[in-house]
Protein backbone atom coordinates (compact mmCIF):
# COMPACT_ATOMS: atom_id res chain seq x y z
CA UNK A 1 0.00 0.00 0.00
CA UNK A 2 3.04 2.31 0.28
CA UNK A 3 2.71 3.01 -3.45
CA UNK A 4 -0.54 4.85 -2.68
CA UNK A 5 1.16 7.39 -0.39
CA UNK A 6 4.09 8.73 -2.43
CA UNK A 7 2.68 12.30 -2.32
CA UNK A 8 1.39 12.11 1.26
CA UNK A 9 2.94 13.96 4.22
CA UNK A 10 2.71 11.72 7.27
CA UNK A 11 2.79 12.87 10.86
CA UNK A 12 5.45 11.29 13.12
CA UNK A 13 4.78 7.75 14.45
CA UNK A 14 2.98 7.45 17.76
CA UNK A 15 2.75 5.06 20.66
CA UNK A 16 -0.69 6.44 21.55
CA UNK A 17 -2.64 3.66 23.25
CA UNK A 18 -6.12 4.68 22.10
CA UNK A 19 -8.12 1.64 20.99
CA UNK A 20 -11.64 3.12 21.06
CA UNK A 21 -13.53 6.25 20.05
CA UNK A 22 -16.70 6.98 21.98
CA UNK A 23 -16.70 3.36 23.19
CA UNK A 24 -16.36 1.96 19.65
CA UNK A 25 -13.27 -0.13 18.85
CA UNK A 26 -10.73 0.98 16.27
CA UNK A 27 -9.90 -1.72 13.69
CA UNK A 28 -6.53 -3.45 14.03
CA UNK A 29 -5.31 -2.71 10.47
CA UNK A 30 -6.12 0.99 10.84
CA UNK A 31 -4.37 1.10 14.24
CA UNK A 32 -1.24 -0.56 12.84
CA UNK A 33 -1.12 1.98 10.02
CA UNK A 34 -1.74 4.90 12.37
CA UNK A 35 0.89 3.82 14.91
CA UNK A 36 3.43 3.97 12.09
CA UNK A 37 2.18 7.24 10.58
CA UNK A 38 -0.38 8.85 12.98
CA UNK A 39 -2.23 10.86 10.41
CA UNK A 40 -1.17 13.36 7.81
CA UNK A 41 -2.41 14.89 4.63
CA UNK A 42 -1.91 14.69 0.89
CA UNK A 43 -2.61 12.90 -2.34
CA UNK A 44 -3.47 9.21 -2.23
CA UNK A 45 -2.78 7.30 -5.41
CA UNK A 46 -3.58 9.25 -8.56
CA UNK A 47 -7.15 10.37 -7.88
CA UNK A 48 -7.72 11.12 -4.21
CA UNK A 49 -6.84 13.45 -1.39
CA UNK A 50 -6.94 12.48 2.27
CA UNK A 51 -6.48 14.09 5.64
CA UNK A 52 -6.14 11.54 8.45
CA UNK A 53 -6.85 12.75 11.99
CA UNK A 54 -4.10 11.83 14.50
CA UNK A 55 -5.15 9.14 16.99
CA UNK A 56 -4.99 11.40 20.03
CA UNK A 57 -7.39 13.86 18.32
CA UNK A 58 -10.04 11.38 17.11
CA UNK A 59 -12.44 11.65 20.04
CA UNK A 60 -12.40 15.46 20.07
CA UNK A 61 -12.65 15.66 16.27
CA UNK A 62 -15.83 13.58 16.34
CA UNK A 63 -17.25 15.57 19.26
CA UNK A 64 -16.46 18.91 17.59
CA UNK A 65 -18.47 17.89 14.52
CA UNK A 66 -21.32 16.25 16.49
CA UNK A 67 -20.71 13.00 14.63
CA UNK A 68 -22.19 10.83 17.39
CA UNK A 69 -25.37 12.90 17.38
CA UNK A 70 -25.99 12.36 13.66
CA UNK A 71 -24.39 9.03 12.80
CA UNK A 72 -25.37 5.96 14.78
CA UNK A 73 -22.45 3.64 15.50
CA UNK A 74 -19.99 5.36 13.14
CA UNK A 75 -16.96 7.49 13.88
CA UNK A 76 -14.94 9.65 11.49
CA UNK A 77 -11.18 9.30 11.07
CA UNK A 78 -10.55 11.54 8.07
CA UNK A 79 -11.79 13.76 5.28
CA UNK A 80 -10.92 14.74 1.73
CA UNK A 81 -11.25 18.44 2.69
CA UNK A 82 -13.72 18.73 -0.17
CA UNK A 83 -16.99 17.55 1.28
CA UNK A 84 -16.54 13.89 2.17
CA UNK A 85 -15.93 12.42 5.61
CA UNK A 86 -14.34 9.00 6.03
CA UNK A 87 -15.35 6.71 8.83
CA UNK A 88 -15.77 3.26 10.23
CA UNK A 89 -18.74 1.32 11.59
CA UNK A 90 -17.50 -1.27 14.10
CA UNK A 91 -20.80 -3.16 14.21
CA UNK A 92 -20.39 -4.20 10.56
CA UNK A 93 -16.57 -3.77 10.48
CA UNK A 94 -16.94 -1.56 7.42
CA UNK A 95 -15.13 1.57 6.22
CA UNK A 96 -17.23 4.26 4.60
CA UNK A 97 -17.47 7.69 2.96
CA UNK A 98 -20.14 10.11 4.11
CA UNK A 99 -21.52 13.29 2.59
CA UNK A 100 -22.01 15.51 5.66
CA UNK A 101 -24.95 17.25 3.95
CA UNK A 102 -26.89 13.98 4.10
CA UNK A 103 -26.29 11.76 7.09
CA UNK A 104 -29.02 9.32 6.10
CA UNK A 105 -27.51 5.83 6.19
CA UNK A 106 -28.88 5.19 2.68
CA UNK A 107 -26.47 7.86 1.38
CA UNK A 108 -23.35 6.35 2.96
CA UNK A 109 -20.90 4.71 0.57
CA UNK A 110 -19.59 1.48 2.10
CA UNK A 111 -15.99 0.79 1.16
CA UNK A 112 -14.92 -2.61 2.37
CA UNK A 113 -13.76 -4.30 5.52
CA UNK A 114 -10.09 -3.41 5.56
CA UNK A 115 -8.10 -0.19 5.55
CA UNK A 116 -6.14 -1.02 2.40
CA UNK A 117 -9.37 -1.78 0.52
CA UNK A 118 -10.77 1.55 1.68
CA UNK A 119 -7.65 3.40 0.44
CA UNK A 120 -7.78 1.64 -2.94
CA UNK A 121 -11.52 2.39 -3.31
CA UNK A 122 -10.77 6.03 -2.50
CA UNK A 123 -8.17 6.20 -5.29
CA UNK A 124 -10.41 4.30 -7.72
CA UNK A 125 -12.94 7.10 -7.19
CA UNK A 126 -15.46 4.57 -5.91
CA UNK A 127 -16.38 6.75 -2.91
N, C-alpha and C positions, 0 to 999 in steps of 0.2 A: 504494500500500500504506500510505501515511501515515494513511489513515482507520482502519486497524486498530490504531493505536498512540496514540489520543487520551488514554488513561488510563494510559499506560506512562511510567515514569521512566527515561530513558536515562542511561547513564554518559557522561562527556565523550568526544569523538572521540579517536581514537588514530592515531599513525603507526607503530604496532607492525608490524614486518616479518615476523611469523610467517606462513608459508604451508603448514606441515605440523604434524600432531600425530602423534607416534609413527611418523614416516615416511610418514604418509598425507596426501595433499594436501587442503587446504581448498578448497571450491568458490568460484569467482570471485564469484558473486552474494552469497553469504554474507559473503565478505571485504569486498566493497564496502559492504554494509550495516553490518558491524561497524566498519569504519574510520570511518564517519560517526557511529556510536552506541556502539560498544564495550561492548555488554552493557546490563544494566539489569533492571528487574523491574516487573511490573504486569499489568493486564488487557490482553487482546488481543481486539479486536472486542467482541462482546457475550457470548461464551460461554467464554472461555478465560483462563488465567493463565499467564504465562511468566516464567521467570528465565533470562536469557542470561548465560553465563559470559564475562567479559572475555577477549580474545584472549591476553593475556600469562599468564592463569591456566589455559588449556585443558589443557596437558600435565599439570600437577600435579593438576588436578581429576580427570582420567581415571585418573591413577596412584593418587590417594587412594582412589578407589572401585574399584580393581582391574578397571577396565573391560576392559583389554586381555587380562586373564586369562580373562574370561568371554565376551566378545563378539569373535568373529573378524572382523577387518577393519572394525570400526565404532568410531567415537569419539563421545563425548557432548559436546554444546555447550550444553545447557540442561535445565531441568526445569520441571514445573508446581508443584513443592513439595507435591504431593499424591499422589505415587506413580508418576508417569510420568517417564521420562528421554527426552530428545530427542537424536537423533544423526544421523549421516551415514555411509553406506557408499560410499567412493570407487570401489570396484571396479564397482559398478552405478550409481554417481552418483545415489543415492537417499536422500532424507531419511526418517526413521523415528521412531516412538514405541515405547518399550520399557517393559514392566512389569519392574522389577528383581527381582521375586519369581520370574519365569520368564524366564530368558535363552535359552530354546530359540528358535532362529530361526523356528520355525513360529508363535510367539506374538508376533513383531514385526509392528507395523502399518506398512506402507510408505506413504509420503505424498508421492510425486511426486519429480520431478527438479529442481525449482527452489525457492529459499527462499520466494518469494512463495506458491507453491502449497502449501508446507508450512504457512505461517502461515494461509492461508485454510482448509485442511483442519482445522487446530487449532481455529479459530473455529467451523467447521461441525460440530464435535464428531464428526469422522470419525476421530479418533485415540484 
